[in-house]
Amino acid sequence: MGTKTHYDVIIIGGGVVGTAILRALSRLQLQTALLEKAAEIGWGTTKANSGIVHAGFHSEPGSWKTKLSVAGNRMFEQLCDELDVPFWRNGLMMVARTEEEEEILRRYYQQGLENGVEGMELLDAEATHHLEPNLAPEICLALRAPSGAVVAPFELAMAQAENAVANGAEVYTGLAVTDIAHTENGFVVTTDNGDSWTTTYLVNSAGLFADDLARICGLDAAPIIPRKGEEYLFDQRVSDLVTHTIFPVPTPKSKGILVIPTAEGNLMIGPTALELPYKDDLATTAEGFDEIFAFTQGLVPSLNRRDIIASFAGIRAGSSTGDFIFETSHEGRAVHLMGIESPGLTAAPAIAKHVCHMLAEAGLPLNEKPNFNPRRPPVIRFKELSDEEKARVIQENPLYAHVVCRCETITEGEIVDAIHRGARTVDGVKFRTRAGMGRCQGGFCTPHVVRILARELGVTPLEVTKRGDGSHLLVAEAKGFLKGGELHD
Ligand SMILES: Cc1cc2nc3c(=O)[nH]c(=O)nc-3n(C[C@H](O)[C@H](O)[C@H](O)COP(=O)(O)OP(=O)(O)OC[C@H]3O[C@@H](n4cnc5c(N)ncnc54)[C@H](O)[C@@H]3O)c2cc1C
């Protein structure tokens, strides 16, 4: 058991929201730390969502969801430019197929105007099919919002954390907060390794588990409602079927099932919306797939199930009020973020600003750091380089000449860079570089990634995990695969 430095602010939870807050605080002259229970940053809801930067016409005027998603949307260009994160303002379309749906769609258009969404237009059938020729012929009206965009959510969380650390913040992974006690000077936070962390201010950004931590702080927090969403990813060779993110008119529970061009270039369909009695069921199901596929084929008839290469599920931290919830305890010195369901990714940069204001109201001094650097060193994405750039990069570092993931053309140089930026597991490498995300889903490259991780981290391949404790990939020196702790191809 050890006692750490006294921090000005401790953030619990390293999702896209917690890391956005950490980065915002790293601009200031403060001692800050973030505690995350998973082996790496961004492995909660942030890892498994649709990656859409919403335009802001879905939620009610005046709600936190509207205010913070419209403001957040406007911050994304600069954010992703500074952090070198894949971002694409592809625009989004809500489409109607019947007169009844047309009426609903027009109401969302009015709501969007009220919410201050810029550039929206209503398109008739001809204009819609001119822009998106692969949409179903019966689509008769579309609401187009050019401010809609897509982003790589996991990379964004990683990049925010990396940039915050470069500016003096501290990030600790693999540590779950188990207790919070109030003291004269603030709080003592206990983690599952027995360590105590003292802080003057506290931000509870623990996603699905924020209600439990709020209760530890004495709040009578309403239970978060876990709502699962399954998503299915297509091979990159069918990426061009649509350009806009295609929405149906919403259901009472969700924005409906969508066709989504991702920032990484794959088309995706989903999500479902299923309320769960528990917070850890990430299974995809045959029923979920059937529901999603049948529905999205009604939007884009040429979708083919044989092109699907991967599936995953994420769980929304459903709100008891239908809106984001910001509660405080201890005279405002602890801020609790609950119900940060969709559009929480879109709103994350604006949520961070809002939380800074809340902390300032409780007395946190907001003095700017004169030497804050908003830029993260750019990531070399080998596949995207011109032939001349590839030759130059290889000359500077021959590891870029070794392609490890053949499906996605990811080189050893990119994998080593990801490890030097913080990847500690096979999934950490996968989500930072896309090694293992292609058609063969890591069948070819995983042993190579294990070998590179072991070499760079100075451990044996037996110690390398897929996603932290309990997910070791190798158990023994079987079949001559491992000799003397080394992995042989
Ligand atoms: C299927 C699906 C699709 C979605 N699509 C979109 C979309 O297209 N656009 C959009 O804007 N939003 C979307 N969302 C919502 C969006 O993903 C979330 O709002 C956002 O990721 C929430 O981020 P977060 O940081 O609050 O939560 P999380 O990412 O869950 O982060 C919370 C973190 O806290 C950690 N933690 C929990 N308890 C503890 C503890 N005791 N100690 C330490 N750490 C702890 C967790 O491990 C986790 O990493 C979608 C959600 C789902 C499920």
The ligand as an SDF file (V2000), in Angstrom:
LIG
                    3D

 53 58  0  0  0  0  0  0  0  0999 V2000
  -23.7020    0.8770  -29.8290 C   0  0  0  0  0  0  0  0  0  0  0  0
  -23.3900    2.3110  -29.5000 C   0  0  0  0  0  0  0  0  0  0  0  0
  -23.3310    3.2630  -30.5070 C   0  0  0  0  0  0  0  0  0  0  0  0
  -23.0540    4.5920  -30.1960 C   0  0  0  0  0  0  0  0  0  0  0  0
  -22.8940    5.4760  -31.2150 N   0  0  0  0  0  0  0  0  0  0  0  0
  -22.5670    6.7560  -30.9480 C   0  0  0  0  0  0  0  0  0  0  0  0
  -22.3350    7.6580  -32.0040 C   0  0  0  0  0  0  0  0  0  0  0  0
  -22.3440    7.2930  -33.1640 O   0  0  0  0  0  0  0  0  0  0  0  0
  -22.0750    8.9520  -31.6980 N   0  0  0  0  0  0  0  0  0  0  0  0
  -22.0480    9.4080  -30.4030 C   0  0  0  0  0  0  0  0  0  0  0  0
  -21.8680   10.5960  -30.2070 O   0  0  0  0  0  0  0  0  0  0  0  0
  -22.2130    8.5450  -29.3730 N   0  0  0  0  0  0  0  0  0  0  0  0
  -22.4470    7.2370  -29.6180 C   0  0  0  0  0  0  0  0  0  0  0  0
  -22.5980    6.3410  -28.5990 N   0  0  0  0  0  0  0  0  0  0  0  0
  -22.4070    6.8100  -27.2340 C   0  0  0  0  0  0  0  0  0  0  0  0
  -20.9140    6.9680  -26.9060 C   0  0  0  0  0  0  0  0  0  0  0  0
  -20.2120    5.8110  -27.2620 O   0  0  0  0  0  0  0  0  0  0  0  0
  -20.7540    7.2320  -25.4220 C   0  0  0  0  0  0  0  0  0  0  0  0
  -21.5490    8.3470  -25.0740 O   0  0  0  0  0  0  0  0  0  0  0  0
  -19.3190    7.5420  -25.0270 C   0  0  0  0  0  0  0  0  0  0  0  0
  -18.4300    6.5760  -25.5130 O   0  0  0  0  0  0  0  0  0  0  0  0
  -19.2370    7.6120  -23.5200 C   0  0  0  0  0  0  0  0  0  0  0  0
  -17.8920    7.7880  -23.1570 O   0  0  0  0  0  0  0  0  0  0  0  0
  -17.4920    7.7350  -21.6250 P   0  0  0  0  0  0  0  0  0  0  0  0
  -16.0700    8.1800  -21.5510 O   0  0  0  0  0  0  0  0  0  0  0  0
  -18.5030    8.4720  -20.8130 O   0  0  0  0  0  0  0  0  0  0  0  0
  -17.6900    6.2160  -21.2070 O   0  0  0  0  0  0  0  0  0  0  0  0
  -16.7190    4.9660  -21.3620 P   0  0  0  0  0  0  0  0  0  0  0  0
  -16.0580    4.9280  -22.6740 O   0  0  0  0  0  0  0  0  0  0  0  0
  -17.5040    3.7670  -20.9650 O   0  0  0  0  0  0  0  0  0  0  0  0
  -15.5940    5.2580  -20.2990 O   0  0  0  0  0  0  0  0  0  0  0  0
  -15.7730    5.0350  -18.9140 C   0  0  0  0  0  0  0  0  0  0  0  0
  -14.5130    4.3800  -18.4040 C   0  0  0  0  0  0  0  0  0  0  0  0
  -14.5810    4.2740  -16.9970 O   0  0  0  0  0  0  0  0  0  0  0  0
  -13.8900    3.0970  -16.6210 C   0  0  0  0  0  0  0  0  0  0  0  0
  -14.3110    2.7370  -15.2680 N   0  0  0  0  0  0  0  0  0  0  0  0
  -15.5310    2.3050  -14.8770 C   0  0  0  0  0  0  0  0  0  0  0  0
  -15.5410    2.0760  -13.5460 N   0  0  0  0  0  0  0  0  0  0  0  0
  -14.2870    2.3720  -13.0970 C   0  0  0  0  0  0  0  0  0  0  0  0
  -13.6630    2.3240  -11.8270 C   0  0  0  0  0  0  0  0  0  0  0  0
  -14.3230    1.9290  -10.7300 N   0  0  0  0  0  0  0  0  0  0  0  0
  -12.3600    2.6760  -11.7300 N   0  0  0  0  0  0  0  0  0  0  0  0
  -11.6540    3.0840  -12.8300 C   0  0  0  0  0  0  0  0  0  0  0  0
  -12.2110    3.1350  -14.0640 N   0  0  0  0  0  0  0  0  0  0  0  0
  -13.5060    2.7930  -14.1910 C   0  0  0  0  0  0  0  0  0  0  0  0
  -14.3090    2.0960  -17.6870 C   0  0  0  0  0  0  0  0  0  0  0  0
  -13.4180    1.0040  -17.7770 O   0  0  0  0  0  0  0  0  0  0  0  0
  -14.3340    2.9550  -18.9400 C   0  0  0  0  0  0  0  0  0  0  0  0
  -13.1240    2.8880  -19.6770 O   0  0  0  0  0  0  0  0  0  0  0  0
  -22.8690    4.9950  -28.8550 C   0  0  0  0  0  0  0  0  0  0  0  0
  -22.9120    4.0340  -27.8410 C   0  0  0  0  0  0  0  0  0  0  0  0
  -23.1420    2.7030  -28.1630 C   0  0  0  0  0  0  0  0  0  0  0  0
  -23.1280    1.6690  -27.0900 C   0  0  0  0  0  0  0  0  0  0  0  0
  1  2  1  0
  2  3  1  0
  2 52  2  0
  3  4  2  0
  4  5  1  0
  4 50  1  0
  5  6  2  0
  6  7  1  0
  6 13  1  0
  7  8  2  0
  7  9  1  0
  9 10  1  0
 10 11  2  0
 10 12  1  0
 12 13  2  0
 13 14  1  0
 14 15  1  0
 14 50  1  0
 15 16  1  0
 16 17  1  0
 16 18  1  0
 18 19  1  0
 18 20  1  0
 20 21  1  0
 20 22  1  0
 22 23  1  0
 23 24  1  0
 24 25  2  0
 24 26  1  0
 24 27  1  0
 27 28  1  0
 28 29  2  0
 28 30  1  0
 28 31  1  0
 31 32  1  0
 32 33  1  0
 33 34  1  0
 33 48  1  0
 34 35  1  0
 35 36  1  0
 35 46  1  0
 36 37  1  0
 36 45  1  0
 37 38  2  0
 38 39  1  0
 39 40  1  0
 39 45  2  0
 40 41  1  0
 40 42  2  0
 42 43  1  0
 43 44  2  0
 44 45  1  0
 46 47  1  0
 46 48  1  0
 48 49  1  0
 50 51  2  0
 51 52  1  0
 52 53  1  0
M  END
$$$$
